[in-house]
Amino acid sequence: MEKIVKTGNRLRFRQATVEDMEVEYIPENAKYVIPYTREVHMQTLDTPSATHLIIETLDTHEKVGFLMIAGLDNPSKEIEWTRIILNVKGKGYGQETLEMLKFDDLKFHRAWLDCKDHNTRALHVYEKAGLVREGLIRETILTDGVYENLIILGILDREYFAMKNK
């Protein structure tokens, strides 16, 4: 039985299984993330510190993305959105996904993520959702012989609630 974690206007989050991880390995998506092996996903799939979620449409249950949240047991109340991968692009699913990741539910002080600096589409969505660029890690990932930069973005609970109350 599928465990539905959250329902939005057009999307729902359901608990992921090992079979759901293929979205990360689709070439169009893989160039924007640091791929994890299946073994890494297996190690974190059933831990209290992380969750893996599939993003599906409410009407057809089409898998449109994958979400992974780490740090759920962090005593400093800081979580990391380690994966936000949308397989269906240009339909506003990324924005709705971020709207569904509410601090009201998660009860954390800070959320953050990293994003490759050439992923302009994702950076736009993250900043529109209120995440702030906190730093640049230069040439930190070696992909196919090329060093890539990561941008760190974050949002604090007070920033989220101030934005929500506007």
C-alpha positions as CSV (number, residue, x, y, z in Angstrom):
1,M,0.0,0.0,0.0
2,E,1.3,3.4,-1.0
3,K,1.9,5.8,1.9
4,I,0.7,9.3,0.9
5,V,2.7,11.9,2.9
6,K,1.2,15.2,1.7
7,T,-1.3,16.4,-0.9
8,G,-1.2,19.8,-2.6
9,N,-3.3,21.4,-5.3
10,R,-2.1,19.3,-8.3
11,L,0.6,17.1,-6.7
12,R,1.1,14.6,-3.9
13,F,4.1,13.2,-2.1
14,R,4.2,9.5,-1.5
15,Q,6.9,7.5,0.3
16,A,9.4,6.3,-2.3
17,T,10.6,2.7,-2.9
18,V,13.9,1.5,-4.4
19,E,12.2,1.1,-7.7
20,D,11.3,4.8,-7.8
21,M,14.9,6.1,-7.9
22,E,15.2,5.9,-11.7
23,V,14.2,9.6,-12.1
24,E,17.7,10.6,-10.8
25,Y,19.5,8.7,-13.5
26,I,17.6,10.1,-16.5
27,P,20.3,12.0,-18.5
28,E,18.4,15.3,-18.5
29,N,18.2,15.2,-14.7
30,A,21.6,13.6,-14.0
31,K,23.6,16.5,-15.3
32,Y,22.1,18.7,-12.6
33,V,22.7,16.5,-9.5
34,I,25.5,14.5,-8.0
35,P,24.1,11.1,-8.6
36,Y,23.9,8.7,-5.6
37,T,24.4,5.0,-6.2
38,R,21.5,2.6,-5.4
39,E,23.5,1.5,-2.3
40,V,23.6,5.0,-0.9
41,H,19.8,5.3,-1.4
42,M,19.3,1.9,0.2
43,Q,21.3,3.1,3.3
44,T,19.1,6.1,3.8
45,L,15.8,4.8,2.6
46,D,14.7,3.5,6.0
47,T,16.4,5.8,8.5
48,P,14.7,8.3,10.8
49,S,17.1,11.0,9.6
50,A,16.0,11.1,6.0
51,T,13.0,10.6,3.8
52,H,12.6,9.8,0.1
53,L,9.5,11.0,-1.6
54,I,8.0,10.6,-5.0
55,I,6.2,13.6,-6.5
56,E,3.1,12.5,-8.4
57,T,0.2,14.3,-10.0
58,L,-3.1,13.9,-8.1
59,D,-5.2,13.1,-11.1
60,T,-3.2,10.5,-13.0
61,H,-0.5,9.6,-10.4
62,E,2.2,10.2,-13.0
63,K,5.6,10.3,-11.3
64,V,6.9,13.8,-12.0
65,G,9.8,14.0,-9.6
66,F,11.8,12.8,-6.6
67,L,12.5,14.5,-3.3
68,M,14.9,13.6,-0.6
69,I,15.1,15.4,2.8
70,A,18.0,14.8,5.2
71,G,18.6,16.0,8.8
72,L,15.2,15.1,10.1
73,D,16.7,14.2,13.5
74,N,19.2,17.1,13.5
75,P,19.2,18.7,17.0
76,S,19.9,22.1,15.5
77,K,16.6,21.9,13.6
78,E,18.3,22.2,10.2
79,I,17.2,20.1,7.3
80,E,18.8,19.7,3.9
81,W,16.8,19.2,0.7
82,T,19.3,16.8,-0.8
83,R,17.2,16.0,-3.9
84,I,14.6,18.0,-5.6
85,I,14.4,16.4,-9.1
86,L,11.6,17.2,-11.4
87,N,11.3,15.0,-14.4
88,V,8.4,17.0,-15.9
89,K,9.5,20.6,-16.4
90,G,7.7,23.8,-17.4
91,K,4.4,23.0,-15.6
92,G,5.0,24.7,-12.3
93,Y,5.6,21.5,-10.4
94,G,8.8,22.7,-8.9
95,Q,7.2,25.7,-7.5
96,E,4.3,23.7,-6.1
97,T,6.7,21.2,-4.6
98,L,8.5,23.9,-2.7
99,E,5.2,25.3,-1.5
100,M,4.3,21.9,-0.2
101,L,7.6,21.7,1.8
102,K,6.2,23.9,4.6
103,F,7.9,24.8,7.8
104,D,4.6,24.4,9.5
105,D,4.8,20.7,8.9
106,L,8.5,20.2,9.2
107,K,9.0,22.4,12.3
108,F,12.6,23.2,11.5
109,H,14.6,26.4,11.9
110,R,16.5,26.3,8.7
111,A,16.4,24.4,5.4
112,W,19.1,24.5,2.7
113,L,20.2,22.9,-0.5
114,D,22.9,23.1,-3.0
115,C,22.5,23.6,-6.8
116,K,24.9,23.6,-9.7
117,D,25.5,27.1,-10.8
118,H,24.5,26.4,-14.4
119,N,21.1,25.1,-13.3
120,T,19.4,28.4,-13.9
121,R,15.9,27.0,-14.1
122,A,16.2,25.5,-10.6
123,L,17.9,28.6,-9.2
124,H,15.0,30.8,-10.4
125,V,12.4,28.5,-8.8
126,Y,14.4,28.3,-5.5
127,E,14.8,32.1,-5.2
128,K,11.2,32.7,-6.2
129,A,10.3,30.4,-3.3
130,G,12.3,32.6,-0.9
131,L,15.6,30.8,-0.6
132,V,18.6,33.1,-0.3
133,R,22.0,32.5,-1.9
134,E,24.3,31.9,1.0
135,G,27.5,31.0,-0.8
136,L,29.4,29.6,-3.7
137,I,31.6,26.5,-3.5
138,R,34.0,26.8,-6.4
139,E,35.0,23.9,-8.5
140,T,33.9,21.3,-6.0
141,I,32.5,18.6,-8.2
142,L,34.4,16.8,-11.0
143,T,31.9,15.7,-13.7
144,D,33.2,14.2,-16.9
145,G,36.5,15.9,-16.4
146,V,35.1,19.3,-15.8
147,Y,35.0,21.0,-12.3
148,E,31.6,22.5,-11.4
149,N,30.5,25.1,-8.9
150,L,27.7,24.7,-6.3
151,I,25.6,27.5,-5.0
152,I,24.3,27.1,-1.4
153,L,20.8,28.4,-0.9
154,G,18.8,28.5,2.4
155,I,15.7,29.8,4.1
156,L,15.1,30.4,7.8
157,D,11.7,29.8,9.5
158,R,11.2,33.5,10.2
159,E,11.8,34.3,6.5
160,Y,9.4,31.6,5.4
161,F,6.7,32.9,7.8
162,A,7.3,36.6,6.9
163,M,6.8,35.6,3.2
164,K,3.8,33.5,3.9
165,N,2.1,36.3,5.9
166,K,2.5,38.9,3.1
